[in-house]
Amino acid sequence: MPKIRIYLWLSCLLALLSGCSQQPKIHQQGVREHTKLAAERETDTKMSNWNLTSKDAELYKGDLGIGQPAHTNQVKSLEVGGENPSIHSNSSSLVQVFPNPSVVSKPGGLVENVIDTAISYLGTPYEYGSDRADPSSFDCSDFTHWSYLSALGMDLPIDSRSQAAYVETFSTRKYSDINQAQRGDLLFFISYLGNSPSDYQGLDASQKTITHTGIYLGDGKIIHTASQKTGGVRIDQIFDNHLQYRFVLGGGVLD
């Protein structure tokens, strides 16, 4: 009988010690998850603040369209019914690019490499027509271009119209319904015209030119940069604000 009691006591002690040794790993995992969620939290409410956005000229202007030639070829839009938004290829030819095979994928896939890189630039200042070779400031398409280039070596086109044309041309998963967006997708928007859905109704094709882009994070959130007044690279909720009303195209470039 004493031997049985000693055996049981040793078994309980070993189980207890085993549980203690695992606790730090569980705690560390919880900390990592908390840090990730904190990093992808919405930055603030500036993008929904009418008093700020209505006076923000850079929101109305969008990105520069750096590569746009004198004669552009309009790319067929996915939008069905009504007039198509103006999606222009800003280069003489679009070339499909792929991740550098030497890049080691993060847990969750190469899309997480892109997301981690994008998040590392949170708060980076906005600059209209920023230098594509210098990540110290971005406009919207410079930010998406740099995130994919730095993370995966993918040299996507350098402005929002060309990036939209790239998605239209090469993506195997493109859509005009924002509810189909997946983590890491490029999302494209027309110019800012106001905070109400009515501000975007009845527009003709010339008023639907793509001027803004960002990277979808999932859970209705986007990481992008829109203007100096809104603070540079930031995270915003898409739904129930002007970003949802402005959305025209999205798609994956890793599919």
N, C-alpha and C positions, 0 to 999 in steps of 0.2 A: 504493500500500500504506500509506504513512504516513497518508493521509487516512482510510482505513478504520479504522486503529488509533485515531486521534483520535476518530472518530465513536463507536466502540465504548466508548472510555473516557468520553466525555461521556454516553452513554446509561446506563452503569453508575452514574456520579456522580449523574445526575438521579434514577435509581431509588432510590439510597441516600438522597438528600435527601428524596424523597417519603415513604419509609418512616419517616424520622426525624420528619417533620412530622405523621404520623398517630399516632405512638406516644403522645403526650400524650392524644389523644382516647380511644384504647383504654384507657389507664391510668385516665383519668377515669371512663369507663364502668364499669371494674372496681371502682373505689372506690365509685361509686354503688350498684352491686349489693351490695357487701360491707356498706355502710351499711344498706341495706334489709334484708338478711338479719339483721344484728345487731339492728336495731330490732324484728324479729319473732321473735327468739329467746325461748324460754320463760324466764320471769322467775326462777323458783327452784322448789324442790320443796315449798313450804309446803302447797299444796292436796292433796298426797298424804301428808302427814305426819299419821299417826293421832293422835299425841300432841298435836298442835296442833288439828286439825280436830274431834276428839271433844269438845273443851272450848270450841269457838267457837260461842257462842249465836247469833250473827248468821247463820252458815251454816244453822242449823236454821230460822231465822225467815224468811229471804228478804226481799223488798222489801215496802213498806208497803201497796200497793194504794190509793194516794191517792184516785183518782177513784171508788172503788167505792160505788155507791148502795145503799140499803137493800134493793132488790129487783133482782137481776141476772138476765140472760137467759143461760142456758148455751148455748154455741156447740157445734155438732156437732163431735166430734173425728174425726181421721183414723184413730185407732187401731182396728184390726180385731180382733175377738175379745176377750173379756173386757170389763171395765168401762172406760168412757171417763174420761180424766183431766178434772178440773174446769177448764175454760177459760172464764172469765167476761169479758163485755164490761163494762168499768167506766165506760162513758158511755152516755147515753140513746140515742145514735146514733153510728155510726162513719162518718166521712167520708173518702173516698179522697183522698190528697194526692200531689203530683207534684213532681219537682225544679224549682227555679226555673230558667226557661229562660235566664236571664242567666249561670248558672254555667258556667264554662269547664271542660270535661272534661279530666282528667289523662290521660296515656298509659295505656291499659288500660281506660278508661271511667270513668263517674261513681262506680263502686264504689271506685275508687282514691282519689277525693276523700274518701269516707267513711273508708276505712282510714287514710289519712294523718292525718285529724282525730282519729280514735280513738287512734292511736299517740302523737299529740302530748300526750295526757292520761295517758300511762303514769306510775304512781306517785301520781296524784291521790288524796287521802285518801277513804276510804269513810265515808259518813254515812247511817245509816238514816233514810229519809224526807227526803232532802236537798231543798234549795230548787231547784225546777226552773228558776228564772231565774238561778241563780248556779253557774257551772261550777267553783267552787273546791273542791267536794266532790260526790260522787255516791253513790247506791245503784245497783243494777244497771240498772234500767230508766231511771233518769235519765241514766245514761251512754249507753245506746243511743239514747235520745231526743235527747240533746244532740248526739251524733255526727252523726246524720242532719240535725238542724235546722241546726247550724252549718255543715256541709259543703255541704248542698244546699237548705236552706230547707224541708225536709220536716218538718212538725209532726205527727209520729206520736203516738199515745196515750202517756200518761205513766207507765203501770205495766205490769208484765210480763203480767198477765192481759189487759189491753186490747190490748197489742201482739200477743199471741197471737191474740186475736179478730180483730184487723186482718188478720193474715196468713191466717187461716182464711177471712175474708170476701173479700179482694181479691187475694191472691197467685195467680198462674197457675202457680206451681211451689212446692208445699208437700209435705211428706213426714214420715213418722214413722221413717224409716231414716236414721240419722246419716251413712251412707255416701253419701247423695245430696247432702250439703251442698256449697254452692259459696261461693266467696269473697264476703264482704259480706252473706251471709244472716244473718237473725236466728235464733238457736237458743233453745229454751225448755226448762226443766228443772223437775222437781218438787223438793220440799224435800229437803235433805240429811238422810239417815238413817244414814249410816255409809259405810265404805270398801269393803264387800264386796258382790258381786252379790246375795247372799242377803238383804241388808237391804232390797232393793227388789222381792222376789218376794211374790206373794200379797196385794198392796195393793188395797184397795177404792177406789172413785172419790173418796171424801172424803180419802183419803191421797195422791191424785195431783194436788192443786192446784198449778198452775204458780206458782212463787215466784222464779224466777231466769231471767235472759236474758243473752245476750252476742252478739258479732259474730264470725262464722267468718272465719278468715284463710286457710284452705286448709292442706294438709299436716298435717291433724289438730289444728290449733291454734285457740284461741279467745282473743279479747281481751274482758275483762269485769272487773267488780269485785264482790267477794263479801262482804268483811268488813274491819274494821279490822285484825284480827290477821294476815290474809293480805296486807296492805299496799296496799289500794286497787286502782286499775286495774292489771291485770297480764295476762300471756299464759301460757296453760296448754295442755298436751296434753290432748285429750279422751279418747282411747282408753285402755283398760285402767285406768281409775280411776272414781271415783264419778260424774264428769260423764257418762261414757258410760252408766252404769246409770240415771242420772236423766233422760236425754234423752227427750222425748215429741213434740216438734214443731219443725220448721224450715221456713223459706221465704224467698223473695226478695221484696223490696218495690220493686225497680227493674225487674222483668220486665214 
